[in-house]
Amino acid sequence: MKKFSLIAALTGLFVLGLSAVAMAADPTVAAELAKVFAASVTAAGFGLGIAAFGTGIAQGMAIKGAVEGTARNPEASGKIQVTMLIGLAMIESLCIYALVVSLILLFANDHVAVVKTIIAG
């Protein structure tokens, strides 16, 4: 579990670092705008991919535990199933939060202005 939390912390720092690069450019220079756009797309892609990977592993571990619990005590399968579904919803919400952050990174900048500036420059 320590290894998983270390990986999650490093992933968070990586995504935060990319988003800082995405927002730190001068909006008047076409080359800098292109770098902002590329960094935003990269940060969104990596962030969502890593979040989906982490939630997939967590959901697999949750289902494994529920199946093992049901196998050991079949009479408690109803309570185990309800608890597992609530846990899966909580785990899935983390990936949805990553999706929202990725969409904000992609659409926070005025990309129409970016494309016009790049074409004009």
SERO-4910 file (N, C-alpha, C, O; in steps of 0.05 Angstrom, whole numbers):
BEGIN
 pado doro    nc1    nc2    nc3   cac1   cac2   cac3    cc1    cc2    cc3    oc1    oc2    oc3
  Met    A     16    -24      0      0      0      0     17     25      0      9     45    -11
  Lys    A     41     24     13     59     47     13     68     53    -16     71     76    -23
  Lys    A     73     32    -31     82     36    -59     60     49    -75     66     67    -91
  Phe    A     35     41    -71     13     53    -86     10     82    -79      5     99    -97
  Ser    A     12     89    -53      9    117    -45     32    134    -55     28    158    -62
  Leu    A     56    123    -57     79    137    -68     74    142    -98     80    164   -108
  Ile    A     64    123   -112     58    126   -141     37    147   -145     39    164   -163
  Ala    A     16    147   -128     -5    167   -130      5    195   -125     -3    214   -138
  Ala    A     23    197   -105     34    224    -99     51    234   -122     49    257   -129
  Leu    A     68    217   -133     85    225   -155     68    232   -180     74    250   -195
  Thr    A     46    217   -184     29    223   -207     16    250   -203     14    266   -222
  Gly    A      6    256   -179     -5    282   -174     14    305   -179      7    325   -190
  Leu    A     39    301   -170     59    322   -174     65    325   -204     68    348   -214
  Phe    A     65    303   -219     70    304   -248     48    319   -262     54    337   -279
  Val    A     23    313   -255      0    327   -268      0    356   -261     -6    373   -278
  Leu    A      5    362   -235      5    390   -227     27    406   -240     24    429   -248
  Gly    A     50    393   -244     72    406   -258     66    412   -287     73    433   -297
  Leu    A     53    393   -300     45    398   -328     24    420   -331     25    436   -349
  Ser    A      6    421   -312    -15    442   -314     -2    470   -308    -12    489   -319
  Ala    A     18    471   -291     31    497   -286     45    506   -311     45    530   -317
  Val    A     58    488   -326     70    495   -351     49    504   -371     54    523   -387
  Ala    A     26    492   -371      5    499   -390     -5    527   -385    -14    540   -404
  Met    A     -5    537   -361    -17    563   -355      4    585   -353     -4    608   -346
  Ala    A     29    580   -358     50    600   -352     61    614   -377     83    625   -375
  Ala    A     47    614   -399     57    626   -423     46    654   -428     26    662   -416
  Asp    A     61    669   -444     52    696   -452     31    694   -474     37    682   -495
  Pro    A      7    704   -469    -14    700   -489    -12    716   -514    -28    712   -533
  Thr    A      8    734   -517     10    750   -540     28    739   -562     28    749   -584
  Val    A     43    718   -556     62    707   -575     51    681   -585     43    663   -570
  Ala    A     50    677   -612     38    654   -624     52    628   -616     40    608   -612
  Ala    A     78    629   -615     93    605   -608     88    597   -579     86    573   -573
  Glu    A     86    616   -562     80    610   -534     52    599   -531     47    581   -515
  Leu    A     33    610   -547      6    599   -546      5    570   -556    -10    554   -545
  Ala    A     20    564   -576     21    536   -585     33    518   -564     24    495   -560
  Lys    A     52    528   -549     64    512   -527     43    508   -505     41    486   -493
  Val    A     27    528   -499      6    526   -479    -14    505   -487    -23    488   -472
  Phe    A    -22    507   -512    -42    488   -523    -31    459   -521    -45    441   -513
  Ala    A     -6    455   -530      6    429   -529      9    418   -500      4    395   -495
  Ala    A     17    436   -482     20    428   -454     -7    421   -442     -9    403   -426
  Ser    A    -28    436   -449    -55    431   -439    -65    403   -448    -75    388   -432
  Val    A    -61    398   -474    -69    372   -484    -54    349   -472    -65    328   -465
  Thr    A    -28    353   -468    -11    332   -456    -19    327   -427    -21    304   -419
  Ala    A    -22    349   -412    -30    346   -384    -57    332   -381    -61    315   -364
  Ala    A    -76    340   -398   -102    328   -397   -101    298   -404   -114    282   -390
  Gly    A    -86    291   -424    -84    263   -432    -70    246   -411    -80    225   -404
  Phe    A    -48    255   -401    -33    240   -380    -50    238   -355    -52    217   -343
  Gly    A    -62    260   -347    -78    260   -322   -101    241   -323   -105    226   -304
  Leu    A   -116    241   -345   -139    223   -347   -130    194   -350   -143    176   -339
  Gly    A   -109    190   -365    -99    162   -368    -89    150   -342    -95    127   -336
  Ile    A    -75    166   -326    -65    156   -300    -88    152   -281    -88    133   -266
  Ala    A   -107    170   -281   -130    167   -264   -146    142   -271   -155    128   -253
  Ala    A   -150    137   -297   -165    114   -305   -150     88   -297   -162     68   -289
  Phe    A   -124     89   -300   -108     65   -292   -110     60   -262   -114     37   -254
  Gly    A   -108     81   -246   -110     78   -217   -138     69   -208   -140     52   -190
  Thr    A   -159     80   -220   -185     71   -212   -191     43   -221   -206     28   -208
  Gly    A   -180     35   -244   -184      7   -253   -172    -13   -233   -184    -33   -227
  Ile    A   -148     -7   -224   -135    -24   -205   -150    -24   -178   -155    -46   -167
  Ala    A   -159     -1   -169   -174      0   -144   -200    -15   -146   -208    -28   -126
  Gln    A   -214    -12   -168   -239    -26   -171   -235    -56   -172   -251    -72   -162
  Gly    A   -214    -65   -186   -208    -93   -186   -202   -104   -159   -211   -126   -152
  Met    A   -187    -89   -143   -181    -98   -115   -207    -99    -98   -210   -117    -82
  Ala    A   -225    -80   -103   -250    -79    -87   -268   -103    -95   -279   -116    -77
  Ile    A   -269   -109   -120   -286   -132   -129   -273   -158   -119   -288   -177   -111
  Lys    A   -247   -160   -120   -233   -184   -110   -240   -188    -80   -246   -211    -72
  Gly    A   -239   -167    -64   -245   -169    -36   -274   -177    -31   -280   -193    -13
  Ala    A   -292   -166    -47   -321   -173    -44   -326   -202    -51   -341   -216    -38
  Val    A   -314   -211    -73   -317   -240    -81   -306   -258    -60   -318   -279    -54
  Glu    A   -283   -252    -49   -271   -268    -28   -288   -268     -3   -292   -289      9
  Gly    A   -299   -245      4   -317   -244     27   -342   -260     23   -352   -273     42
  Thr    A   -353   -259     -1   -377   -274     -6   -372   -304     -6   -388   -320      3
  Ala    A   -348   -311    -16   -341   -340    -16   -338   -350     12   -344   -373     18
  Arg    A   -328   -334     30   -324   -343     58   -350   -343     74   -354   -360     91
  Asn    A   -367   -324     68   -392   -321     83   -415   -315     64   -422   -291     60
  Pro    A   -427   -335     51   -448   -330     31   -472   -316     42   -487   -303     27
  Glu    A   -478   -319     68   -501   -307     80   -499   -276     80   -520   -263     81
  Ala    A   -475   -266     80   -471   -237     82   -468   -224     54   -458   -202     52
  Ser    A   -476   -239     33   -470   -229      6   -485   -203      0   -475   -186    -14
  Gly    A   -509   -199     11   -525   -175      7   -511   -150     18   -508   -130      4
  Lys    A   -501   -152     43   -487   -130     55   -461   -124     41   -453   -101     37
  Ile    A   -447   -146     34   -421   -142     20   -426   -129     -7   -410   -111    -15
  Gln    A   -447   -137    -21   -452   -125    -48   -459    -96    -46   -449    -80    -62
  Val    A   -475    -88    -26   -482    -60    -23   -458    -43    -16   -454    -22    -27
  Thr    A   -442    -53      2   -418    -39     10   -398    -37    -13   -385    -16    -17
  Met    A   -396    -58    -29   -378    -58    -52   -387    -37    -73   -371    -22    -84
  Leu    A   -414    -36    -78   -424    -17    -98   -420     12    -89   -414     29   -105
  Ile    A   -423     17    -64   -418     44    -53   -388     51    -56   -381     73    -64
  Gly    A   -371     32    -50   -342     36    -53   -334     40    -82   -318     57    -88
  Leu    A   -347     25   -100   -340     29   -129   -349     56   -138   -336     68   -155
  Ala    A   -371     66   -128   -381     93   -136   -361    114   -127   -355    133   -141
  Met    A   -351    111   -102   -331    130    -92   -305    129   -108   -293    150   -114
  Ile    A   -297    105   -115   -272    102   -131   -276    114   -159   -259    128   -169
  Glu    A   -299    109   -171   -304    120   -198   -306    150   -198   -300    163   -218
  Ser    A   -315    162   -175   -317    191   -174   -290    204   -177   -288    226   -187
  Leu    A   -269    190   -168   -242    201   -171   -234    204   -200   -222    224   -208
  Cys    A   -242    185   -217   -236    186   -245   -253    208   -258   -244    222   -277
  Ile    A   -278    212   -249   -295    233   -259   -283    260   -252   -284    279   -269
  Tyr    A   -272    263   -228   -259    288   -221   -235    294   -240   -231    316   -248
  Ala    A   -220    273   -246   -197    276   -265   -207    284   -292   -194    300   -306
  Leu    A   -230    273   -301   -242    281   -326   -249    310   -326   -245    324   -346
  Val    A   -261    320   -305   -269    348   -303   -245    366   -304   -245    386   -318
  Val    A   -224    359   -290   -199    375   -290   -187    375   -318   -177    395   -328
  Ser    A   -187    352   -332   -177    350   -359   -193    367   -378   -181    381   -395
  Leu    A   -219    367   -375   -236    384   -392   -231    414   -387   -231    430   -405
  Ile    A   -226    421   -362   -220    448   -355   -194    456   -368   -191    478   -379
  Leu    A   -174    439   -367   -148    445   -380   -151    448   -410   -138    466   -421
  Leu    A   -168    432   -422   -171    434   -451   -187    458   -459   -181    470   -480
  Phe    A   -207    466   -444   -225    487   -453   -223    513   -438   -239    531   -443
  Ala    A   -204    515   -419   -201    540   -404   -189    562   -421   -196    585   -419
  Asn    A   -171    554   -439   -158    573   -457   -177    578   -481   -192    561   -488
  Asp    A   -175    601   -492   -191    608   -516   -176    596   -540   -159    610   -552
  His    A   -182    572   -548   -167    558   -569   -173    570   -597   -157    567   -615
  Val    A   -196    582   -600   -202    595   -626   -182    618   -630   -171    622   -651
  Ala    A   -178    634   -609   -159    656   -610   -130    645   -614   -114    657   -628
  Val    A   -124    622   -602    -98    610   -605    -93    602   -634    -73    609   -645
  Val    A   -113    589   -646   -110    581   -674   -108    605   -692    -92    605   -711
  Lys    A   -125    625   -688   -123    649   -705    -96    663   -702    -85    673   -722
  Thr    A    -86    665   -678    -60    677   -674    -38    661   -687    -19    673   -699
  Ile    A    -39    635   -685    -19    618   -698    -20    621   -728      1    623   -741
  Ile    A    -44    622   -740    -47    625   -769    -37    653   -778    -24    656   -798
  Ala    A    -45    673   -762    -37    701   -769     -7    705   -765      5    721   -780
  Gly    A      5    692   -746     33    696   -739     51    681   -757     75    682   -754
***
